[in-house]
C-alpha cells in the first residue's frame, strides 16, 4: 500500500515540461530532481513529499520519448503517476525506469490538489481519503510490478546477470 498527497496537473504535460532539456547536461538523475515540473509549478520539487502522487489529465508525458522524464519524477521521490491517459512511450519508459503509473480517468477528473491518497498497486485501487472516494484503475501487471520492485529494467537485468 502506498500513500501520499496529490499534486494535480492538466492535460498534455510533455516530457519537456517534466524535465526541460536545458537541465539534462548533467547525467546524474539526482541533479534533475530540483527541476522536475519547475516551469509549470516552481514550488513542486521543493515541496513534494516522498511517496506523493502526480495526478494529471490526458496524454501525460507526450512529446519526445526521453527516458529522463520518468526517471526525474522517480528521483524527486514521487511514488506514482495517476493520469487520465499517458503517451505510449512515457508509459513504457516509466516502468523501465522503475516508476509506477496508473491510468484512471475518473481519479484524474475528481482528485483535488493536496488530497491524501492511498493506492494499492496490486488491486489498482485508488482511495481519496479526503473525499472518501474510491477509484478503480487497472492493477499493475505482475511483470511490470517486478520491474518496479527491481528498480527498473536495467537493474533487473543486472541482478539477473549477477545471479541474484
DSSP file (Angstrom, degrees, kcal/mol; ACC not computed):
  #  RESIDUE AA STRUCTURE BP1 BP2  ACC     N-H-->O    O-->H-N    N-H-->O    O-->H-N    TCO  KAPPA ALPHA  PHI   PSI    X-CA   Y-CA   Z-CA
    1    1 A X              0   0    0      0, 0.0     2,-0.3     0, 0.0   119,-0.2   0.000 360.0 360.0 360.0 137.9    0.0    0.0    0.0
    2    2 A X  E     -A  119   0A   0    117,-2.9   117,-2.9     2,-0.0     2,-0.3  -0.899 360.0-176.8-118.8 148.2    1.2    3.5   -0.9
    3    3 A X  E     +A  118   0A   0     -2,-0.3     2,-0.3   115,-0.2   115,-0.2  -0.998  19.3 115.7-146.3 151.1    0.1    6.8    0.5
    4    4 A X  E     -A  117   0A   0    113,-2.0   113,-3.4    -2,-0.3     2,-0.2  -0.969  56.8 -63.3 174.7-176.3    0.8   10.5   -0.1
    5    5 A X  E     -A  116   0A   0     -2,-0.3    48,-3.1   111,-0.2     2,-0.4  -0.607  46.0-115.8 -93.7 154.0   -0.6   13.8   -1.3
    6    6 A X  E     -d   53   0B   0    109,-2.1   108,-3.0   106,-0.3     2,-0.5  -0.718  17.7-165.5 -90.8 136.8   -1.9   14.6   -4.8
    7    7 A X  E     -d   54   0B   0     46,-2.3    48,-2.7    -2,-0.4     2,-0.4  -0.971  21.4-149.7-117.8 109.4   -0.2   17.1   -7.0
    8    8 A X  E     +d   55   0B   0     -2,-0.5     2,-0.3    46,-0.2    48,-0.2  -0.678  21.1 171.3 -95.1 132.0   -2.7   17.9   -9.8
    9    9 A X        -     0   0    0     46,-2.9    48,-0.1    -2,-0.4     4,-0.0  -0.816  25.1-117.7-127.1 167.8   -1.6   18.9  -13.3
   10   10 A X        -     0   0    0     -2,-0.3    47,-2.0     1,-0.2     3,-0.4   0.187  44.6 -53.0 -90.3-152.8   -3.6   19.3  -16.5
   11   11 A X  S    S+     0   0    0      1,-0.2    -1,-0.2    45,-0.2    48,-0.2  -0.455 106.7  19.3 -86.1 157.5   -3.7   17.7  -19.9
   12   12 A X        +     0   0    0     46,-3.3     2,-0.8     1,-0.2    -1,-0.2   0.850  66.5 177.6  54.8  46.7   -0.8   17.2  -22.4
   13   13 A X        -     0   0    0     45,-0.4    48,-3.0    -3,-0.4    49,-0.8  -0.727  22.7-145.3 -79.2 111.9    2.1   17.6  -19.9
   14   14 A X  B  >  -g   62   0C   0     -2,-0.8     4,-1.9    47,-0.2     3,-0.4  -0.291  21.1-114.1 -80.8 162.3    5.1   17.0  -22.2
   15   15 A X  H  > S+     0   0    0     47,-2.9     4,-2.4     1,-0.2    48,-0.1   0.820 119.8  57.1 -62.9 -29.3    8.3   15.3  -21.3
   16   16 A X  H  4 S+     0   0    0     46,-0.3    -1,-0.2     1,-0.2    47,-0.1   0.812 106.3  48.4 -71.8 -29.2   10.0   18.7  -21.9
   17   17 A X  H  4 S+     0   0    0     -3,-0.4    22,-0.4     2,-0.2    20,-0.3   0.820 110.1  53.1 -75.3 -31.4    7.7   20.2  -19.2
   18   18 A X  H  < S-     0   0    0     -4,-1.9    19,-2.8     1,-0.3    20,-0.3   0.964 136.9  -3.0 -67.0 -52.3    8.5   17.3  -16.9
   19   19 A X  S  < S-     0   0    0     -4,-2.4    -1,-0.3    17,-0.2    -2,-0.2  -0.808  83.0-135.9-142.7  98.7   12.3   17.8  -17.2
   20   20 A X    >   -     0   0    0     15,-0.4     3,-2.2    -3,-0.3     4,-0.2  -0.216  18.7-122.2 -57.3 141.6   13.3   20.6  -19.6
   21   21 A X  G >  S+     0   0    0      1,-0.3     3,-1.9     2,-0.2     4,-0.2   0.766 105.8  73.6 -56.7 -28.2   16.2   19.6  -21.9
   22   22 A X  G 3  S+     0   0    0      1,-0.3     3,-0.3     2,-0.1    -1,-0.3   0.692  96.8  50.6 -63.5 -15.8   18.3   22.5  -20.7
   23   23 A X  G X  S+     0   0    0     -3,-2.2     3,-0.6     1,-0.2    -1,-0.3   0.432  89.2  82.3 -97.6  -0.3   18.8   20.6  -17.4
   24   24 A X  T <   +     0   0    0     -3,-1.9    -1,-0.2     1,-0.2    -2,-0.1   0.366  58.5  92.9 -92.4   6.5   20.0   17.3  -18.9
   25   25 A X  T 3  S+     0   0    0     -3,-0.3     2,-0.5    -4,-0.2    -1,-0.2   0.849  78.6  69.1 -66.9 -31.4   23.6   18.2  -19.5
   26   26 A X  S <  S-     0   0    0     -3,-0.6     6,-0.0     1,-0.1     5,-0.0  -0.781  76.7-155.8 -83.5 127.0   24.3   16.7  -16.1
   27   27 A X        +     0   0    0     -2,-0.5     2,-0.7     4,-0.0    -1,-0.1   0.490  62.4 102.9 -86.2  -3.6   23.8   12.9  -16.4
   28   28 A X    >>  -     0   0    0      1,-0.2     3,-1.9     2,-0.0     4,-0.5  -0.724  63.4-150.7 -84.0 114.1   23.1   12.3  -12.7
   29   29 A X  H >> S+     0   0    0     -2,-0.7     3,-1.2     1,-0.3     4,-0.8   0.783  93.7  65.4 -55.9 -28.4   19.3   11.9  -12.2
   30   30 A X  H 34 S+     0   0    0      1,-0.3     3,-0.5     2,-0.2     4,-0.4   0.816  95.0  58.9 -64.5 -27.6   19.5   13.3   -8.7
   31   31 A X  H <4 S+     0   0    0     -3,-1.9    -1,-0.3     1,-0.2     3,-0.2   0.696 100.7  56.8 -73.6 -17.0   20.6   16.6  -10.2
   32   32 A X  H XX S+     0   0    0     -3,-1.2     3,-2.2    -4,-0.5     4,-0.6   0.725  82.9  86.2 -83.9 -22.0   17.3   16.8  -12.1
   33   33 A X  G >< S+     0   0    0     -4,-0.8     3,-1.2    -3,-0.5    -1,-0.2   0.851  85.5  52.1 -50.5 -45.1   15.1   16.5   -9.0
   34   34 A X  G 34 S+     0   0    0     -4,-0.4    -1,-0.3     1,-0.2    11,-0.2   0.654 111.5  49.7 -68.4 -10.8   15.0   20.2   -8.2
   35   35 A X  G X4 S+     0   0    0     -3,-2.2     3,-2.0    -4,-0.1   -15,-0.4   0.466  75.3 128.7-104.9  -3.6   14.0   21.0  -11.8
   36   36 A X  T << S-     0   0    0     -3,-1.2     9,-0.5    -4,-0.6   -17,-0.2  -0.352  94.0 -16.6 -60.6 123.4   11.1   18.5  -12.2
   37   37 A X  T >> S+     0   0    0    -19,-2.8     4,-3.1   -20,-0.3     3,-0.9   0.670  92.9 143.9  56.6  21.1    8.0   20.3  -13.5
   38   38 A X  T <4  +     0   0    0     -3,-2.0    -2,-0.1   -20,-0.3    -1,-0.1   0.810  65.1  54.6 -62.1 -32.6    9.7   23.6  -12.5
   39   39 A X  T 34 S+     0   0    0    -22,-0.4    -1,-0.3    -4,-0.3     3,-0.2   0.775 117.4  36.5 -73.7 -23.9    8.3   25.5  -15.5
   40   40 A X  T <4 S+     0   0    0     -3,-0.9     2,-0.3   -23,-0.3    -2,-0.2   0.838 139.0   8.8 -93.2 -40.5    4.7   24.6  -14.5
   41   41 A X    ><  -     0   0    0     -4,-3.1     3,-2.1     1,-0.1     4,-0.4  -0.764  63.4-168.8-143.9  92.3    4.9   24.7  -10.7
   42   42 A X  T 3  S+     0   0    0     -2,-0.3     4,-0.4     1,-0.3     3,-0.2   0.769  88.7  53.0 -55.6 -27.8    8.2   26.2   -9.4
   43   43 A X  T 3> S+     0   0    0      1,-0.2     4,-2.0     2,-0.1    -1,-0.3   0.598  85.4  90.3 -83.0 -10.8    7.4   25.0   -5.9
   44   44 A X  H <> S+     0   0    0     -3,-2.1     4,-2.7     1,-0.2     3,-0.5   0.929  85.2  44.8 -55.3 -57.8    6.8   21.4   -6.8
   45   45 A X  H  4 S+     0   0    0     -9,-0.5    -1,-0.2    -4,-0.4    -2,-0.1   0.824 116.9  46.3 -61.7 -32.8   10.3   19.9   -6.5
   46   46 A X  H  4 S+     0   0    0     -4,-0.4    -1,-0.3    -3,-0.2    -2,-0.2   0.805 122.1  34.6 -78.3 -28.9   10.9   21.6   -3.2
   47   47 A X  H  < S+     0   0    0     -4,-2.0    -2,-0.2    -3,-0.5    -3,-0.2   0.639  85.0 111.2-104.3 -16.4    7.6   20.7   -1.6
   48   48 A X     <  -     0   0    0     -4,-2.7     2,-0.3    -5,-0.2    30,-0.0  -0.369  60.7-138.4 -63.0 135.8    6.8   17.3   -3.0
   49   49 A X    >   -     0   0    0      1,-0.1     3,-2.5   -44,-0.1     2,-0.2  -0.651  29.2 -88.7 -93.9 152.5    6.9   14.6   -0.3
   50   50 A X  T 3  S+     0   0    0      1,-0.3    28,-0.2    -2,-0.3    27,-0.1  -0.402 117.3  17.8 -58.7 125.2    8.4   11.2   -0.7
   51   51 A X  T 3  S+     0   0    0     26,-3.8    -1,-0.3     1,-0.3    27,-0.2   0.370  91.2 141.4  92.3  -4.1    5.7    8.9   -2.0
   52   52 A X    <   -     0   0    0     -3,-2.5    27,-2.9    25,-0.3    28,-0.9  -0.146  45.7-122.6 -63.5 168.5    3.4   11.7   -3.1
   53   53 A X  E     -de   6  80B   0    -48,-3.1   -46,-2.3    25,-0.2     2,-0.5  -0.923   4.4-142.1-120.1 139.0    1.4   11.3   -6.4
   54   54 A X  E     -de   7  81B   0     26,-1.9    28,-3.2    -2,-0.4     2,-0.5  -0.877  21.3-167.2 -90.5 129.8    1.3   13.3   -9.6
   55   55 A X  E     +de   8  82B   0    -48,-2.7   -46,-2.9    -2,-0.5     2,-0.3  -0.986  17.5 165.3-119.2 126.0   -2.3   13.3  -10.9
   56   56 A X  E     - e   0  83B   0     26,-2.5    28,-1.2    -2,-0.5   -46,-0.2  -0.844  30.3-119.3-139.8 171.2   -2.8   14.5  -14.4
   57   57 A X    >   -     0   0    0    -47,-2.0    28,-1.5    -2,-0.3    27,-0.9   0.427  64.0 -20.4 -86.1-137.3   -5.2   14.7  -17.3
   58   58 A X  T 3  S+     0   0    0     26,-0.2   -46,-3.3     1,-0.2   -45,-0.4  -0.425 117.0   7.4 -78.9 147.2   -4.9   13.3  -20.8
   59   59 A X  T >  S-     0   0    0    -48,-0.2     3,-1.3     1,-0.2    27,-0.3   0.811  74.1-170.7  60.9  40.4   -1.7   12.4  -22.6
   60   60 A X  B <  S+h   86   0D   0     25,-2.5    27,-2.5    -3,-0.5    -1,-0.2  -0.421  70.2  21.8 -64.5 133.9    0.8   12.8  -19.8
   61   61 A X  T 3  S+     0   0    0    -48,-3.0    -1,-0.2    25,-0.2   -47,-0.2   0.645  86.9 157.4  85.2  16.8    4.4   12.5  -20.9
   62   62 A X  B <   +g   14   0C   0     -3,-1.3   -47,-2.9   -49,-0.8     2,-0.3  -0.069  37.3  46.2 -66.2 174.1    3.7   13.4  -24.5
   63   63 A X  S    S+     0   0    0    -49,-0.2   -50,-0.0   -48,-0.1   -51,-0.0  -0.720 103.0  19.2  95.0-143.0    6.4   14.8  -26.8
   64   64 A X  S    S-     0   0    0     -2,-0.3   -49,-0.2     1,-0.1    26,-0.0  -0.221  72.0-125.5 -65.3 155.9    9.9   13.4  -27.0
   65   65 A X        +     0   0    0    -50,-0.0    -1,-0.1    24,-0.0     2,-0.1   0.014  51.1 155.7 -91.6  28.5   10.4    9.8  -25.8
   66   66 A X    >   -     0   0    0      1,-0.2     3,-1.1     2,-0.1     4,-0.4  -0.344  39.9-149.8 -65.8 131.4   13.1   10.7  -23.4
   67   67 A X  T 3> S+     0   0    0      1,-0.2     4,-1.5     2,-0.2    -1,-0.2   0.617  88.6  79.1 -73.6 -12.4   13.5    8.3  -20.5
   68   68 A X  H 3> S+     0   0    0      1,-0.2     4,-2.7     2,-0.2    -1,-0.2   0.774  80.7  69.0 -66.4 -24.7   14.8   11.1  -18.3
   69   69 A X  H <> S+     0   0    0     -3,-1.1     4,-1.7     2,-0.2    -1,-0.2   0.976 106.9  33.3 -62.2 -57.2   11.2   12.3  -17.8
   70   70 A X  H  > S+     0   0    0     -4,-0.4     4,-2.5     1,-0.2    -1,-0.2   0.870 118.3  55.9 -67.1 -32.0   10.0    9.3  -15.7
   71   71 A X  H  X S+     0   0    0     -4,-1.5     4,-2.5     1,-0.2    -1,-0.2   0.890 106.8  49.1 -66.0 -38.1   13.5    8.9  -14.1
   72   72 A X  H  X S+     0   0    0     -4,-2.7     4,-1.3     2,-0.2    -1,-0.2   0.875 110.5  51.0 -68.6 -36.4   13.4   12.6  -12.9
   73   73 A X  H  <>S+     0   0    0     -4,-1.7     5,-1.6    -5,-0.2     3,-0.3   0.940 112.4  46.3 -63.8 -46.9    9.9   12.1  -11.4
   74   74 A X  H ><5S+     0   0    0     -4,-2.5     3,-1.8     1,-0.2    -2,-0.2   0.912 109.7  54.2 -61.3 -42.9   11.1    9.0   -9.6
   75   75 A X  H 3<5S+     0   0    0     -4,-2.5    -1,-0.2     1,-0.3    -2,-0.2   0.774 101.0  60.4 -63.9 -26.0   14.3   10.8   -8.4
   76   76 A X  T 3<5S-     0   0    0     -4,-1.3    -1,-0.3    -3,-0.3    -2,-0.2   0.553 122.3-106.8 -78.3  -6.7   12.1   13.5   -7.0
   77   77 A X  T < 5 +     0   0    0     -3,-1.8   -26,-3.8    -4,-0.3   -25,-0.3   0.494  63.6 156.3  96.8   4.4   10.5   10.9   -4.7
   78   78 A X      < -     0   0    0     -5,-1.6    -1,-0.3   -28,-0.2   -25,-0.2  -0.449  33.1-153.2 -66.0 133.3    7.1   10.7   -6.4
   79   79 A X        -     0   0    0    -27,-2.9    21,-0.7     1,-0.3     2,-0.3   0.844  65.4 -24.9 -77.9 -35.0    5.5    7.3   -5.6
   80   80 A X  E     -ef  53 100B   0    -28,-0.9   -26,-1.9    19,-0.1     2,-0.5  -0.977  53.8-119.7-168.9 162.5    3.4    7.1   -8.8
   81   81 A X  E     -ef  54 101B   0     19,-1.9    21,-2.7    -2,-0.3     2,-0.5  -0.971  21.3-167.2-114.5 130.8    1.7    9.0  -11.5
   82   82 A X  E     +ef  55 102B   0    -28,-3.2   -26,-2.5    -2,-0.5     2,-0.3  -0.979  21.8 161.2-116.0 123.9   -2.1    8.7  -11.9
   83   83 A X  E     -ef  56 103B   0     19,-2.5    21,-2.7    -2,-0.5   -26,-0.2  -0.947  53.8-118.8-142.2 161.3   -3.4   10.1  -15.2
   84   84 A X  S    S-     0   0    0    -28,-1.2    21,-0.4   -27,-0.9     2,-0.3   0.928 100.5 -19.7 -60.4 -45.7   -6.4   10.0  -17.5
   85   85 A X        -     0   0    0    -28,-1.5   -25,-2.5    19,-0.1     2,-0.3  -0.979  63.9-140.8-159.1 162.9   -4.0    8.7  -20.1
   86   86 A X  B     -h   60   0D   0    -27,-0.3   -25,-0.2    -2,-0.3     2,-0.2  -0.881  30.4-101.9-124.3 153.4   -0.3    8.5  -20.9
   87   87 A X     >  -     0   0    0    -27,-2.5     4,-2.4    -2,-0.3     5,-0.2  -0.530  41.1-118.5 -66.7 149.0    1.7    8.8  -24.1
   88   88 A X  H  > S+     0   0    0      1,-0.2     4,-1.9     2,-0.2     5,-0.2   0.897 111.2  47.1 -60.0 -43.7    2.6    5.3  -25.1
   89   89 A X  H  > S+     0   0    0      2,-0.2     4,-2.9     1,-0.2     5,-0.2   0.895 110.9  50.8 -69.3 -39.5    6.4    5.9  -24.8
   90   90 A X  H  > S+     0   0    0      2,-0.2     4,-2.8     1,-0.2    -2,-0.2   0.937 108.1  54.0 -62.4 -43.9    6.1    7.6  -21.4
   91   91 A X  H  X S+     0   0    0     -4,-2.4     4,-1.4     1,-0.2    -2,-0.2   0.932 114.7  39.3 -55.4 -49.0    4.0    4.7  -20.1
   92   92 A X  H  X S+     0   0    0     -4,-1.9     4,-2.3     1,-0.2    -1,-0.2   0.916 115.0  52.0 -70.3 -42.8    6.6    2.1  -21.1
   93   93 A X  H  X S+     0   0    0     -4,-2.9     4,-1.9     1,-0.2    -1,-0.2   0.858 103.2  60.9 -61.1 -34.6    9.6    4.2  -20.1
   94   94 A X  H  X>S+     0   0    0     -4,-2.8     5,-3.3    -5,-0.2     4,-0.5   0.954 108.9  40.6 -58.6 -50.9    8.1    4.7  -16.6
   95   95 A X  H ><5S+     0   0    0     -4,-1.4     3,-1.0     1,-0.2    -1,-0.2   0.897 112.3  55.9 -65.4 -39.1    8.1    1.0  -15.9
   96   96 A X  H 3<5S+     0   0    0     -4,-2.3    57,-2.4     1,-0.3    58,-0.6   0.812 111.5  44.4 -62.2 -28.4   11.5    0.6  -17.5
   97   97 A X  H 3<5S-     0   0    0     -4,-1.9    -1,-0.3    -3,-0.3    -2,-0.2   0.467 123.6-104.7 -93.5  -3.9   12.8    3.3  -15.1
   98   98 A X  T <<5S+     0   0    0     -3,-1.0     2,-0.5    -4,-0.5    -3,-0.2   0.754  74.8 135.6  88.7  25.9   11.0    1.8  -12.1
   99   99 A X      < -     0   0    0     -5,-3.3    -1,-0.3    -6,-0.2     2,-0.2  -0.928  49.6-132.7-110.4 127.6    8.1    4.3  -11.8
  100  100 A X  E     -f   80   0B   0    -21,-0.7   -19,-1.9    -2,-0.5     2,-0.3  -0.552  25.1-176.0 -75.3 139.2    4.6    3.2  -11.2
  101  101 A X  E     -f   81   0B   0     -2,-0.2     2,-0.4   -21,-0.2   -19,-0.2  -0.993   8.0-164.5-135.0 145.6    1.8    4.7  -13.4
  102  102 A X  E     -f   82   0B   0    -21,-2.7   -19,-2.5    -2,-0.3     2,-0.7  -0.994  12.7-146.8-131.9 127.4   -1.9    4.2  -13.3
  103  103 A X  E     +f   83   0B   0     -2,-0.4    35,-0.7   -21,-0.2   -19,-0.2  -0.849  37.6 147.4 -93.1 116.5   -4.4    5.1  -15.9
  104  104 A X     >  -     0   0    0    -21,-2.7     4,-2.4    -2,-0.7     5,-0.2  -0.684  25.8-173.5-152.6  90.5   -7.6    6.1  -14.2
  105  105 A X  H  > S+     0   0    0    -21,-0.4     4,-1.7     1,-0.2   -21,-0.1   0.857  87.3  53.9 -55.5 -38.5   -9.8    8.8  -15.9
  106  106 A X  H  > S+     0   0    0      2,-0.2     4,-1.5     1,-0.2    -1,-0.2   0.930 110.8  44.4 -65.4 -45.2  -12.2    9.0  -13.0
  107  107 A X  H  > S+     0   0    0      1,-0.2     4,-2.5     2,-0.2     3,-0.2   0.918 111.3  54.7 -63.9 -42.1   -9.5    9.7  -10.4
  108  108 A X  H  < S+     0   0    0     -4,-2.4    -1,-0.2     1,-0.2    -2,-0.2   0.846 112.9  43.4 -59.7 -34.0   -7.8   12.2  -12.8
  109  109 A X  H  < S+     0   0    0     -4,-1.7    -1,-0.2    -5,-0.2    -2,-0.2   0.757 123.1  33.7 -82.6 -25.4  -11.0   14.1  -13.0
  110  110 A X  H  < S+     0   0    0     -4,-1.5     2,-0.2    -3,-0.2    -2,-0.2   0.667  88.2  97.2-111.3 -19.0  -12.1   14.0   -9.4
  111  111 A X     <  -     0   0    0     -4,-2.5     2,-0.3    -5,-0.2     3,-0.0  -0.537  61.4-146.4 -75.4 138.1   -8.9   14.2   -7.2
  112  112 A X    >   -     0   0    0     -2,-0.2     3,-2.2     1,-0.1  -106,-0.3  -0.719  29.3 -85.2-103.9 154.7   -8.0   17.7   -6.0
  113  113 A X  T 3  S+     0   0    0     -2,-0.3  -106,-0.2     1,-0.3    -1,-0.1  -0.340 115.9  17.0 -55.0 128.8   -4.6   19.2   -5.4
  114  114 A X  T 3  S+     0   0    0   -108,-3.0    -1,-0.3     1,-0.3  -107,-0.1   0.296  86.5 144.9  89.5  -9.6   -3.5   18.2   -1.9
  115  115 A X    <   -     0   0    0     -3,-2.2  -109,-2.1  -110,-0.1     2,-0.5  -0.322  54.2-117.6 -60.2 143.8   -5.9   15.4   -1.3
  116  116 A X  E     -A    5   0A   0   -111,-0.2    13,-2.4   -64,-0.0    14,-0.8  -0.750  37.5-167.2 -84.5 125.4   -4.5   12.5    0.6
  117  117 A X  E     -AB   4 128A   0   -113,-3.4  -113,-2.0    -2,-0.5     2,-0.4  -0.833  17.6-164.5-116.2 152.2   -4.4    9.3   -1.5
  118  118 A X  E     -AB   3 127A   0      9,-2.2     9,-3.2    -2,-0.3     2,-0.4  -0.997  14.7-168.7-132.0 130.2   -3.8    5.7   -0.7
  119  119 A X  E     -AB   2 126A   0   -117,-2.9  -117,-2.9    -2,-0.4     2,-0.7  -0.971  18.8-162.6-128.1 131.6   -3.0    3.3   -3.6
  120  120 A X  E >>> - B   0 125A   0      5,-2.7     4,-2.0    -2,-0.4     5,-1.3  -0.907  10.6-169.2-106.6 100.9   -2.9   -0.5   -3.7
  121  121 A X  T 345S+     0   0    0     -2,-0.7    19,-2.3     1,-0.2    -1,-0.1   0.785  82.8  56.6 -64.8 -26.2   -1.0   -1.2   -6.9
  122  122 A X  T 345S+     0   0    0      1,-0.2    -1,-0.2    17,-0.2    17,-0.1   0.763 119.3  30.5 -78.5 -24.0   -1.8   -4.9   -6.9
  123  123 A X  T <45S-     0   0    0     -3,-0.8    16,-0.3     2,-0.1    -2,-0.2   0.563 102.2-127.1-103.7 -14.4   -5.5   -4.3   -6.8
  124  124 A X  T  <5 +     0   0    0     -4,-2.0    13,-3.5     1,-0.3     2,-0.5   0.697  56.1 152.9  73.7  19.2   -5.4   -1.0   -8.8
  125  125 A X  E   < -BC 120 136A   0     -5,-1.3    -5,-2.7    11,-0.2     2,-0.5  -0.727  25.8-171.0 -90.2 126.1   -7.5    0.7   -6.0
  126  126 A X  E     -BC 119 135A   0      9,-2.8     9,-3.0    -2,-0.5     2,-0.5  -0.974   5.1-166.9-115.6 120.8   -7.0    4.4   -5.5
  127  127 A X  E     -BC 118 134A   0     -9,-3.2    -9,-2.2    -2,-0.5     2,-0.9  -0.937  14.9-153.7-113.0 128.2   -8.6    5.9   -2.4
  128  128 A X  E  >> -BC 117 133A   0      5,-3.0     5,-1.7    -2,-0.5     4,-1.0  -0.865  12.7-171.1 -94.9 102.3   -9.0    9.6   -1.9
  129  129 A X  T  45S+     0   0    0    -13,-2.4    -1,-0.2    -2,-0.9   -12,-0.1   0.799  80.7  53.5 -69.3 -29.5   -9.1    9.8    1.9
  130  130 A X  T  45S+     0   0    0    -14,-0.8    -1,-0.2     1,-0.2   -13,-0.1   0.846 119.4  32.6 -74.1 -33.6  -10.1   13.5    2.0
  131  131 A X  T  45S-     0   0    0    -15,-0.2    -2,-0.2    -3,-0.2    -1,-0.2   0.447 103.1-127.1-100.6  -2.2  -13.1   13.0   -0.3
  132  132 A X  T  <5 +     0   0    0     -4,-1.0     2,-0.3     1,-0.2    -3,-0.2   0.935  63.1 137.4  52.4  50.6  -13.9    9.5    0.9
  133  133 A X  E   < -C  128   0A   0     -5,-1.7    -5,-3.0     2,-0.0     2,-0.4  -0.930  41.8-152.9-125.6 150.3  -14.0    8.2   -2.7
  134  134 A X  E     -C  127   0A   0     -2,-0.3     2,-0.4    -7,-0.2    -7,-0.2  -0.965   9.1-169.7-123.3 141.6  -12.6    5.1   -4.3
  135  135 A X  E     -C  126   0A   0     -9,-3.0    -9,-2.8    -2,-0.4     2,-0.6  -0.961  15.7-136.7-129.2 146.5  -11.5    4.7   -7.9
  136  136 A X  E     +C  125   0A   0     -2,-0.4     2,-0.2   -11,-0.2   -11,-0.2  -0.907  24.3 174.4-109.8 115.4  -10.5    1.6   -9.8
  137  137 A X        -     0   0    0    -13,-3.5     2,-0.3    -2,-0.6   -33,-0.1  -0.630  47.7 -81.5-102.3 169.4   -7.5    1.6  -12.1
  138  138 A X        -     0   0    0    -35,-0.7   -14,-0.2    -2,-0.2   -35,-0.2  -0.579  53.8-113.0 -67.8 128.5   -6.1   -1.4  -13.9
  139  139 A X        -     0   0    0     -2,-0.3     2,-0.3   -16,-0.3   -17,-0.2  -0.290  39.8 -93.3 -59.7 151.6   -3.9   -3.4  -11.5
  140  140 A X        -     0   0    0    -19,-2.3    -1,-0.1     1,-0.1   -38,-0.0  -0.511  43.3-110.4 -69.8 129.2   -0.2   -3.3  -12.3
  141  141 A X     >  -     0   0    0     -2,-0.3     4,-2.8     1,-0.1     5,-0.2  -0.327  25.8-121.1 -55.7 137.7    0.7   -6.3  -14.4
  142  142 A X  H  > S+     0   0    0      1,-0.2     4,-2.0     2,-0.2     5,-0.1   0.852 112.3  52.0 -54.9 -38.1    2.9   -8.7  -12.3
  143  143 A X  H  > S+     0   0    0      2,-0.2     4,-1.7     1,-0.2    -1,-0.2   0.930 113.0  44.3 -63.7 -44.4    5.8   -8.5  -14.8
  144  144 A X  H  > S+     0   0    0      2,-0.2     4,-2.1     1,-0.2    -2,-0.2   0.870 110.7  54.4 -69.1 -36.5    5.7   -4.6  -14.7
  145  145 A X  H  X S+     0   0    0     -4,-2.8     4,-2.6     1,-0.2    -1,-0.2   0.891 107.1  51.9 -62.2 -38.2    5.4   -4.7  -10.9
  146  146 A X  H  X S+     0   0    0     -4,-2.0     4,-1.9    -5,-0.2     6,-0.2   0.879 106.4  53.8 -65.5 -37.8    8.5   -6.8  -10.7
  147  147 A X  H  X>S+     0   0    0     -4,-1.7     5,-2.9     2,-0.2     4,-0.5   0.931 110.9  46.2 -59.2 -45.4   10.3   -4.3  -12.9
  148  148 A X  H ><5S+     0   0    0     -4,-2.1     3,-1.4     1,-0.2    -2,-0.2   0.934 111.3  51.0 -64.9 -46.4    9.4   -1.5  -10.5
  149  149 A X  H 3<5S+     0   0    0     -4,-2.6    -1,-0.2     1,-0.3    -2,-0.2   0.844 109.1  52.6 -58.8 -33.5   10.4   -3.6   -7.4
  150  150 A X  H 3<5S-     0   0    0     -4,-1.9    -1,-0.3    -5,-0.2    -2,-0.2   0.589 122.2-107.4 -78.3 -10.7   13.7   -4.3   -9.1
  151  151 A X  T <<5S-     0   0    0     -3,-1.4    -3,-0.2    -4,-0.5     2,-0.2   0.537  75.6 -46.2  94.4   8.0   14.3   -0.6   -9.6
  152  152 A X  S  ><S-     0   0    0     -5,-2.9     4,-2.1    -6,-0.2   -55,-0.2  -0.521  77.8 -61.8 119.1 173.2   13.7   -0.7  -13.4
  153  153 A X  H  > S+     0   0    0    -57,-2.4     4,-2.6     1,-0.2     5,-0.2   0.910 126.9  49.6 -62.4 -47.5   14.7   -2.8  -16.4
  154  154 A X  H  > S+     0   0    0    -58,-0.6     4,-2.4     1,-0.2    -1,-0.2   0.897 113.0  47.0 -63.5 -40.2   18.5   -2.2  -16.3
  155  155 A X  H  > S+     0   0    0      2,-0.2     4,-2.3     1,-0.2    -1,-0.2   0.879 111.5  52.0 -68.7 -36.3   18.7   -3.0  -12.6
  156  156 A X  H  X S+     0   0    0     -4,-2.1     4,-2.2     2,-0.2    -2,-0.2   0.929 111.9  46.0 -63.8 -44.5   16.6   -6.1  -13.1
  157  157 A X  H  X S+     0   0    0     -4,-2.6     4,-2.7     2,-0.2     5,-0.2   0.914 111.3  52.2 -64.4 -43.1   18.9   -7.3  -15.9
  158  158 A X  H  X S+     0   0    0     -4,-2.4     4,-1.7     1,-0.2    -1,-0.2   0.907 110.6  48.1 -60.9 -41.8   22.0   -6.5  -13.9
  159  159 A X  H  <>S+     0   0    0     -4,-2.3     5,-2.8     2,-0.2     4,-0.4   0.901 111.8  50.0 -64.6 -40.4   20.7   -8.6  -10.9
  160  160 A X  H ><5S+     0   0    0     -4,-2.2     3,-1.1     4,-0.2    -2,-0.2   0.916 110.8  48.6 -65.0 -42.6   19.8  -11.5  -13.2
  161  161 A X  H 3<5S+     0   0    0     -4,-2.7    -1,-0.2     1,-0.3    -2,-0.2   0.814 108.6  54.5 -66.3 -30.1   23.3  -11.4  -14.8
  162  162 A X  T 3<5S-     0   0    0     -4,-1.7    -1,-0.3    -5,-0.2    -2,-0.2   0.505 119.2-113.2 -81.5  -3.8   24.8  -11.4  -11.3
  163  163 A X  T < 5       0   0    0     -3,-1.1    -3,-0.2    -4,-0.4    -2,-0.1   0.710 360.0 360.0  81.7  21.0   22.8  -14.5  -10.5
  164  164 A X      <       0   0    0     -5,-2.8    -4,-0.2    -6,-0.2    -5,-0.1   0.432 360.0 360.0-100.8 360.0   20.6  -12.9   -7.9
